[in-house]
Amino acid sequence: MAAVKGRRRRSNDEVLTVPMQGRVPVATREKARSVADSLGVSMAQYLTQLIANDELDEHGRPLWWQEQDPAQGELPLTG
């Protein structure tokens, strides 16, 4: 993907990066792209900061998470 004009490029001395991928609804991707564009940063930089600033509870789960704890009521996957 070509660089977006006006966005700062990563320097070579920054932390090693790896791909991260997931399938989301089109509207979710559009919202993330819009936020990144309004900040003048890449989607990767926006998502990195979003995750880095996510406040976690004592179990390592985001404070905003409202769904049932997967450990309560669901059987763990075994391989």
C-alpha positions in Angstrom: 0.0 0.0 0.0 1.3 3.4 -0.9 2.2 5.9 1.8 -0.4 8.6 2.5 0.8 12.1 1.8 1.3 14.1 5.0 1.7 11.1 7.3 4.9 10.6 9.2 6.9 7.5 8.2 8.3 5.1 10.8 12.0 5.4 11.4 14.2 2.3 11.1 15.0 2.4 14.8 11.5 1.9 16.0 10.1 -1.4 17.4 9.8 -4.4 15.1 6.3 -4.6 13.6 4.2 -7.6 12.5 0.9 -7.9 10.6 -2.3 -8.1 12.6 -5.5 -8.9 10.8 -9.2 -9.5 11.6 -12.5 -9.4 9.7 -14.8 -6.5 10.8 -17.9 -5.0 9.4 -17.4 -2.4 6.7 -18.8 0.4 8.9 -16.2 -0.5 11.6 -13.3 -0.2 9.2 -14.7 3.0 7.7 -14.9 4.5 11.2 -11.3 3.5 12.1 -10.1 4.9 8.8 -11.9 8.1 9.4 -10.5 8.5 12.9 -6.9 7.7 11.6 -7.3 10.2 8.8 -8.6 12.9 11.1 -5.6 12.4 13.3 -3.2 12.4 10.3 -1.8 8.9 11.2 -1.9 5.5 9.7 -4.5 2.9 10.6 -1.7 0.9 12.2 -0.6 3.8 14.4 -4.2 4.5 15.4 -4.9 0.9 16.3 -1.5 0.6 18.2 -2.4 3.6 20.3 -6.0 2.4 20.8 -4.8 -1.0 22.1 -1.9 0.5 24.2 -4.3 2.8 26.0 -7.0 0.2 26.7 -7.5 0.1 30.5 -7.6 -3.5 31.8 -9.1 -5.0 34.9 -7.3 -7.3 37.3 -8.0 -10.3 34.9 -6.5 -8.5 31.9 -9.8 -7.8 30.3 -10.8 -4.3 29.0 -12.9 -2.3 31.5 -15.5 -1.6 28.8 -16.1 -5.3 28.0 -19.8 -6.1 28.9 -20.2 -9.7 27.6 -20.1 -12.7 29.9 -16.6 -14.0 30.9 -15.8 -16.8 28.5 -14.5 -18.8 31.5 -18.0 -18.7 33.0 -20.3 -21.1 31.2 -18.4 -22.0 28.1 -16.2 -25.0 27.8 -12.6 -24.3 26.8 -11.3 -25.4 23.4 -9.1 -28.4 23.5 -6.7 -29.5 20.8 
